[in-house]
Structure formats: C-alpha cells, structure tokens
Amino acid sequence: MFKRIVTHPGFWRSVLFLSFMYLLILLVVQWFMTGLSSNFITLLLQSNKVWMVPIAGFIAGFMVSYGKFWARLKRQDQRK
C-alpha cells in the first residue's frame, strides 16, 4: 500500500503544499512564542537548529498527505 500511495498522482504535490503550510505555521507559532520580537529572523538564522523547521514541516506534510491518500484509496477499494 505504501508504494501505491507514494506513486499516486498528486501525492507529492500535496506533500509539498502541506509542508510549506506547516512550515509557515511553525514559524508563526515560534514568532509568537518570542513575543513578536523583531529580531526573530536573526535569532532563527543564528540558531544551530534552523534546519529542523523545514524537516518538521516536511514530516507533518508527508504524514497528513499519506493519511489523506490512504483513506481515499481505501474508499475506492471498498467500492469495487
């Protein structure tokens, strides 16, 4: 089922879109956690863990897309 989902048309487009959305949400939440500091971007770029934000966005986007396409394919299989 994994290979079927990953090769389904539109899956990777959905992963990229949702990853970008989750990346923006994570950045906004972190910005609010710093008290809307104007130095947020410089603090983020100086951090050693700046690479974790896009990876977290990708993981969240992949998991949500996988669940969405899994449910869609399961419904299609049950109709047959």
Secondary structure in CASP SS format (residue, H / E / C, confidence):
PFRMAT SS
TARGET T0000
AUTHOR 0000-0000-0000
METHOD secondary structure of the structure
MODEL  1
M C 1.00
F H 1.00
K H 1.00
R H 1.00
I H 1.00
V H 1.00
T C 1.00
H C 1.00
P C 1.00
G C 1.00
F H 1.00
W H 1.00
R H 1.00
S H 1.00
V H 1.00
L H 1.00
F H 1.00
L H 1.00
S H 1.00
F H 1.00
M H 1.00
Y H 1.00
L H 1.00
L H 1.00
I H 1.00
L H 1.00
L H 1.00
V H 1.00
V H 1.00
Q H 1.00
W H 1.00
F H 1.00
M H 1.00
T C 1.00
G C 1.00
L C 1.00
S C 1.00
S C 1.00
N C 1.00
F H 1.00
I H 1.00
T H 1.00
L H 1.00
L H 1.00
L H 1.00
Q H 1.00
S C 1.00
N C 1.00
K C 1.00
V C 1.00
W C 1.00
M H 1.00
V H 1.00
P H 1.00
I H 1.00
A H 1.00
G H 1.00
F H 1.00
I H 1.00
A H 1.00
G H 1.00
F H 1.00
M H 1.00
V H 1.00
S H 1.00
Y H 1.00
G H 1.00
K H 1.00
F H 1.00
W H 1.00
A H 1.00
R H 1.00
L H 1.00
K H 1.00
R H 1.00
Q H 1.00
D H 1.00
Q H 1.00
R H 1.00
K C 1.00
END
